[in-house]
Amino acid sequence: MVAVTGAGTGVGRALVERLRTNTVPGAVGGIVAIDDHSDEVEGVTWEVTDICDPRLAPLLSGVDVLVHAADDRSLESTPAERRAYNVRAAQTVLTAAAAQRVSRVILLTSTMVYGAAPDNPVPLPEDSPLSAELGAGLVGDFAEVEDLARTARRAHPGLSVTVVRPAPLVVPGMDTLLTRHFAAPRLLTVKGREQAWQFCHVEDLASALEFVIVHEVDGKDGALAVGCDGALSQSDAEEIAGLRSFDVPANVALGATQRLHRVGITPASGSEMKFLVYPCVVDCATLREAGWRPEYDNETSLRALLDARTGKHALVGRNLGRKEVTITAASAAGAAVAAVGTTAAIRYLRKRRRG
């Protein structure tokens, strides 16, 4: 029997739908969908609960595999609130699974844990050391969840814990730094550096999770990556998106972004912006060698991301109002000013925030 947290939306819902239609006879004995609300889905047992509540444990009776997809990746949550939820939810899931003698837990993090750097090879080997800069951003949440997975393996020898690291996710309706990057008037790039893009469509992630469950795939040290094969060049991404880029020095792109983040103007920190200007492409060797293949390539995934845009404009991860778009669009004729907005734009945003 397989249980899925966060089963009502996003990755969790996509996985539940795949498990319902699994064509391998007897591979999944039953499906328990866990979320804070229920849906009428044939062949699925729904359990409504707060995933951070220790009373989750009794709901896992008889479960063999638990997939934890109820994480918070939203830019709308404050970093402190998001961190508290993501860590507490993972702790609760692991403790409840151990208490109920669940055989295996699958946690989701991200390829962001490898870190983005100008000298990263494309692709990075899947067993590369983790080198992301930690902090209050989402990558720090993922690092803490991976720490919890390592601790759980030591504390509960009977519990198998697998960490699945998807490349930047393409999920219709999900508001992320990636979607906001491609909603900007122009695409920020760093002078002298070539970006390479790798994506993971939500349907491919659901397919990979199903494959991991059914075929009992595990990676080296209990972790594996999921994403499209290869990488998309910056020039190809610009052509597909119909956007032009603007080159700025690294200290302007990252330093100014960090200052904007520090005063609360943008949700993106300088360390998080690195993933938009430096490569973090991972060779998903474990799944490939096991026989899994993605259905979406990077171009198709990017087009899906573009199709899901809300029509809002954004800059360095911050959604812009109409007046702000006018300011930044006018500034984009310059070079460095277009990266983070002109001084006038920054002053305007500060004034708007105070008001």
C-alpha positions as CSV (number, residue, x, y, z in Angstrom):
1,M,0.0,0.0,0.0
2,V,1.2,3.5,-0.9
3,A,0.4,6.7,1.0
4,V,0.9,10.1,-0.6
5,T,1.0,13.4,1.4
6,G,-0.1,16.6,-0.3
7,A,-2.3,14.4,-2.5
8,G,-4.8,17.1,-3.4
9,T,-2.6,19.3,-5.5
10,G,0.6,19.5,-7.6
11,V,3.1,16.7,-7.5
12,G,1.0,14.7,-4.9
13,R,-2.1,14.8,-7.1
14,A,-0.2,13.8,-10.2
15,L,1.3,10.9,-8.4
16,V,-2.0,9.6,-7.1
17,E,-3.5,9.7,-10.6
18,R,-0.5,7.7,-12.0
19,L,-0.8,5.1,-9.2
20,R,-4.5,4.7,-9.9
21,T,-3.8,3.8,-13.5
22,N,-0.6,1.7,-12.9
23,T,-0.5,-1.1,-15.4
24,V,1.8,-3.5,-13.4
25,P,-0.5,-6.1,-11.8
26,G,-0.3,-6.1,-8.0
27,A,2.4,-3.4,-7.9
28,V,0.2,-1.1,-5.7
29,G,-2.1,-2.8,-3.3
30,G,-3.9,0.4,-2.4
31,I,-3.6,4.2,-2.3
32,V,-4.0,6.4,0.8
33,A,-4.2,10.1,-0.1
34,I,-3.4,12.4,2.8
35,D,-4.1,16.2,2.7
36,D,-6.0,18.9,4.6
37,H,-9.0,18.3,2.3
38,S,-10.5,15.4,0.5
39,D,-11.6,14.7,-3.1
40,E,-13.8,12.1,-4.5
41,V,-11.4,9.9,-6.4
42,E,-12.3,6.3,-7.3
43,G,-10.0,3.7,-5.8
44,V,-8.4,6.1,-3.3
45,T,-8.8,6.3,0.4
46,W,-8.7,9.9,1.6
47,E,-7.4,10.9,5.0
48,V,-7.9,14.5,6.1
49,T,-5.3,15.8,8.5
50,D,-2.7,18.4,9.3
51,I,0.5,16.8,8.0
52,C,2.5,18.3,10.9
53,D,0.2,16.7,13.5
54,P,1.7,13.7,15.3
55,R,-1.8,12.1,14.9
56,L,-0.7,11.3,11.4
57,A,0.8,8.0,12.6
58,P,-2.4,6.0,12.9
59,L,-3.3,6.9,9.4
60,L,-0.2,5.0,8.1
61,S,-1.3,1.6,9.5
62,G,-0.6,-1.0,6.8
63,V,1.3,1.4,4.5
64,D,4.4,0.0,2.9
65,V,5.6,3.2,1.1
66,L,5.0,6.8,2.0
67,V,5.7,9.6,-0.5
68,H,5.9,13.0,1.2
69,A,4.9,15.6,-1.4
70,A,3.3,18.1,1.0
71,D,6.1,20.7,1.0
72,D,5.8,24.4,0.6
73,R,7.8,25.9,-2.3
74,S,5.8,29.1,-2.6
75,L,7.4,32.6,-2.8
76,E,4.4,34.0,-1.0
77,S,5.3,32.3,2.3
78,T,7.7,34.1,4.5
79,P,11.1,32.3,4.7
80,A,10.6,31.6,8.5
81,E,7.1,30.2,8.0
82,R,8.1,28.1,5.1
83,R,11.2,26.7,6.8
84,A,9.2,25.9,10.0
85,Y,6.5,24.1,8.0
86,N,8.8,22.1,5.7
87,V,11.1,20.9,8.5
88,R,8.2,20.1,10.8
89,A,6.3,18.2,8.1
90,A,9.3,16.1,7.2
91,Q,10.0,15.4,10.9
92,T,6.4,14.3,11.5
93,V,6.3,12.1,8.4
94,L,9.6,10.3,9.3
95,T,8.6,9.8,12.9
96,A,5.1,8.6,12.1
97,A,6.5,6.2,9.4
98,A,9.0,4.7,11.9
99,A,6.3,4.3,14.6
100,Q,4.0,2.4,12.1
101,R,6.9,0.3,10.7
102,V,6.5,1.7,7.2
103,S,9.2,0.1,5.1
104,R,10.1,3.1,3.0
105,V,9.7,6.9,2.9
106,I,10.4,9.0,-0.2
107,L,11.1,12.7,0.4
108,L,11.3,15.4,-2.3
109,T,14.0,18.1,-2.3
110,S,15.6,19.6,-5.4
111,T,18.8,19.5,-7.6
112,M,19.4,23.0,-6.0
113,V,21.2,21.2,-3.2
114,Y,24.1,20.7,-5.6
115,G,24.6,24.4,-5.9
116,A,24.8,26.7,-9.0
117,A,28.2,27.9,-10.0
118,P,29.8,29.4,-13.0
119,D,32.3,26.6,-13.3
120,N,29.8,23.7,-12.8
121,P,30.3,21.0,-15.5
122,V,27.2,20.4,-17.6
123,P,26.0,18.0,-16.5
124,L,27.0,17.4,-12.9
125,P,27.5,13.8,-11.9
126,E,24.6,12.6,-9.8
127,D,27.0,11.7,-6.9
128,S,28.6,15.2,-6.9
129,P,29.1,16.7,-3.4
130,L,26.3,19.0,-2.3
131,S,27.7,22.6,-2.3
132,A,24.7,24.9,-2.3
133,E,24.9,28.1,-0.1
134,L,22.6,27.6,2.8
135,G,20.5,30.3,4.4
136,A,16.9,31.4,4.8
137,G,16.0,30.5,1.2
138,L,14.3,27.4,-0.2
139,V,17.6,25.6,-0.8
140,G,18.2,25.8,2.9
141,D,14.9,24.1,3.5
142,F,15.9,21.3,1.2
143,A,19.3,20.9,2.9
144,E,17.6,20.6,6.3
145,V,15.2,18.0,5.0
146,E,18.1,16.0,3.6
147,D,19.8,16.2,7.0
148,L,16.6,14.8,8.5
149,A,16.7,11.9,6.0
150,R,20.3,11.1,7.0
151,T,19.4,11.2,10.7
152,A,16.4,9.0,10.2
153,R,18.4,6.3,8.4
154,R,20.7,6.1,11.5
155,A,18.0,6.3,14.1
156,H,15.6,3.9,12.4
157,P,17.6,1.1,10.7
158,G,14.4,-0.6,9.6
159,L,13.2,2.4,7.7
160,S,14.5,3.0,4.1
161,V,14.6,6.7,3.3
162,T,15.0,7.8,-0.3
163,V,15.5,11.4,-1.3
164,V,14.3,12.4,-4.8
165,R,15.8,15.6,-6.2
166,P,13.9,17.0,-9.2
167,A,15.3,19.7,-11.4
168,P,13.5,23.0,-11.3
169,L,9.8,22.0,-11.4
170,V,7.3,23.0,-14.1
171,V,3.9,22.7,-12.4
172,P,1.0,24.7,-13.9
173,G,-0.3,27.2,-11.3
174,M,2.9,27.0,-9.1
175,D,4.4,30.4,-8.4
176,T,8.2,30.0,-8.2
177,L,11.3,32.0,-8.8
178,L,11.6,30.2,-12.1
179,T,8.2,31.2,-13.4
180,R,8.8,34.8,-12.3
181,H,12.2,34.8,-14.1
182,F,10.5,34.0,-17.3
183,A,7.8,36.7,-16.6
184,A,10.4,39.4,-16.6
185,P,10.7,42.1,-19.4
186,R,14.1,40.6,-20.1
187,L,16.1,37.7,-18.9
188,L,19.0,38.5,-16.6
189,T,22.4,37.0,-17.5
190,V,25.9,37.5,-16.2
191,K,28.6,38.8,-18.5
192,G,31.0,36.2,-19.7
193,R,28.9,33.3,-18.4
194,E,26.6,30.9,-20.3
195,Q,23.5,29.6,-18.6
196,A,22.2,26.1,-19.2
197,W,18.7,25.1,-18.3
198,Q,17.3,21.8,-17.1
199,F,13.7,21.4,-16.1
200,C,11.5,18.7,-14.6
201,H,7.8,18.6,-15.6
202,V,5.4,17.6,-12.9
203,E,4.1,14.6,-15.0
204,D,7.7,13.3,-15.3
205,L,8.3,13.6,-11.6
206,A,5.1,11.7,-10.9
207,S,6.2,9.1,-13.4
208,A,9.6,8.8,-11.9
209,L,8.2,8.4,-8.4
210,E,5.9,5.7,-9.6
211,F,8.9,4.0,-11.2
212,V,10.9,4.3,-8.0
213,I,8.0,2.8,-6.0
214,V,7.2,-0.1,-8.3
215,H,10.8,-1.1,-9.2
216,E,12.2,-0.3,-5.7
217,V,14.9,2.0,-7.2
218,D,17.3,3.7,-4.8
219,G,20.2,5.9,-5.4
220,K,23.7,6.1,-4.1
221,D,23.5,7.2,-0.4
222,G,19.7,7.0,-0.8
223,A,19.4,9.9,-3.2
224,L,18.7,10.3,-6.9
225,A,17.9,13.1,-9.4
226,V,15.0,13.5,-11.8
227,G,14.9,15.8,-14.8
228,C,14.9,16.2,-18.5
229,D,17.8,14.7,-20.5
230,G,20.5,17.2,-21.4
231,A,20.3,21.0,-21.1
232,L,18.8,23.9,-23.0
233,S,21.2,26.8,-23.9
234,Q,20.5,30.3,-22.9
235,S,20.1,31.4,-26.5
236,D,17.6,28.6,-27.2
237,A,15.6,29.5,-24.0
238,E,15.5,33.2,-25.2
239,E,14.2,32.1,-28.6
240,I,11.6,29.9,-27.2
241,A,10.4,32.5,-24.6
242,G,10.5,35.3,-27.2
243,L,12.6,37.3,-24.7
244,R,15.9,39.2,-25.0
245,S,18.6,39.0,-22.3
246,F,20.6,41.7,-20.7
247,D,24.2,41.1,-19.5
248,V,25.4,42.6,-16.3
249,P,28.5,42.0,-14.1
250,A,28.0,39.3,-11.5
251,N,28.5,41.8,-8.6
252,V,25.6,43.9,-10.0
253,A,23.2,41.0,-10.6
254,L,23.9,39.2,-7.3
255,G,25.0,42.0,-5.0
256,A,22.2,44.3,-5.8
257,T,19.7,41.5,-5.6
258,Q,20.9,40.6,-2.1
259,R,20.5,44.3,-1.0
260,L,16.9,44.3,-2.4
261,H,16.2,41.1,-0.6
262,R,17.6,42.4,2.6
263,V,15.2,45.4,2.7
264,G,12.3,43.1,1.8
265,I,11.7,44.3,-1.8
266,T,12.3,41.0,-3.5
267,P,11.8,37.4,-2.2
268,A,14.9,36.2,-4.0
269,S,18.2,36.3,-2.2
270,G,21.5,36.6,-4.1
271,S,22.3,32.9,-3.4
272,E,18.9,31.9,-5.0
273,M,19.5,34.2,-8.0
274,K,22.6,32.1,-8.8
275,F,20.3,29.3,-10.0
276,L,18.9,31.7,-12.7
277,V,22.3,32.8,-14.0
278,Y,24.7,29.9,-13.4
279,P,24.2,26.2,-14.4
280,C,23.0,23.4,-12.2
281,V,22.3,20.6,-14.6
282,V,22.4,17.0,-13.2
283,D,22.9,13.7,-15.0
284,C,20.0,11.6,-13.8
285,A,22.1,8.4,-14.1
286,T,20.3,6.2,-11.5
287,L,16.9,6.3,-13.1
288,R,18.3,6.2,-16.6
289,E,20.3,3.1,-15.9
290,A,17.2,1.5,-14.2
291,G,15.2,2.0,-17.4
292,W,13.2,5.2,-16.7
293,R,13.0,7.9,-19.3
294,P,11.3,11.4,-19.2
295,E,8.4,12.0,-21.5
296,Y,9.1,15.8,-21.6
297,D,12.3,17.4,-23.0
298,N,13.6,20.7,-21.8
299,E,12.1,22.6,-24.7
300,T,8.6,21.2,-24.1
301,S,8.9,21.8,-20.4
302,L,9.9,25.4,-20.9
303,R,6.9,25.9,-23.3
304,A,4.6,24.4,-20.7
305,L,6.0,26.9,-18.1
306,L,5.5,29.8,-20.5
307,D,1.9,28.7,-21.2
308,A,1.2,28.7,-17.5
309,R,2.3,32.3,-16.9
310,T,-0.4,34.4,-15.3
311,G,0.3,37.5,-17.4
312,K,2.0,39.3,-14.5
313,H,5.4,40.8,-14.9
314,A,8.2,40.2,-12.5
315,L,11.7,41.4,-11.7
316,V,14.3,39.5,-9.6
317,G,11.6,37.3,-8.3
318,R,9.2,40.1,-7.4
319,N,5.8,40.5,-9.1
320,L,5.4,44.0,-10.4
321,G,2.4,46.4,-10.6
322,R,1.6,48.3,-13.7
323,K,3.6,51.4,-12.7
324,E,6.6,49.3,-11.7
325,V,6.5,47.5,-15.1
326,T,6.6,50.9,-16.8
327,I,9.7,52.0,-14.8
328,T,11.6,48.7,-15.3
329,A,10.7,48.5,-19.0
330,A,12.1,52.0,-19.6
331,S,15.2,51.1,-17.6
332,A,15.7,47.9,-19.7
333,A,17.1,50.0,-22.5
334,G,20.2,50.4,-20.3
335,A,22.4,47.5,-19.3
336,A,23.1,47.3,-15.6
337,V,20.0,49.2,-14.6
338,A,17.8,46.7,-16.2
339,A,19.1,43.9,-14.0
340,V,17.6,45.1,-10.8
341,G,15.8,48.3,-11.8
342,T,17.1,51.8,-11.8
343,T,17.7,53.8,-8.6
344,A,14.3,55.4,-9.3
345,A,12.7,52.0,-9.4
346,I,14.2,50.9,-6.1
347,R,13.2,54.1,-4.4
348,Y,9.7,53.7,-5.8
349,L,9.4,50.1,-4.5
350,R,10.7,51.2,-1.1
351,K,8.2,54.1,-1.0
352,R,5.4,51.8,-2.1
353,R,6.3,49.2,0.6
354,R,6.3,51.8,3.3
355,G,3.0,53.2,2.2
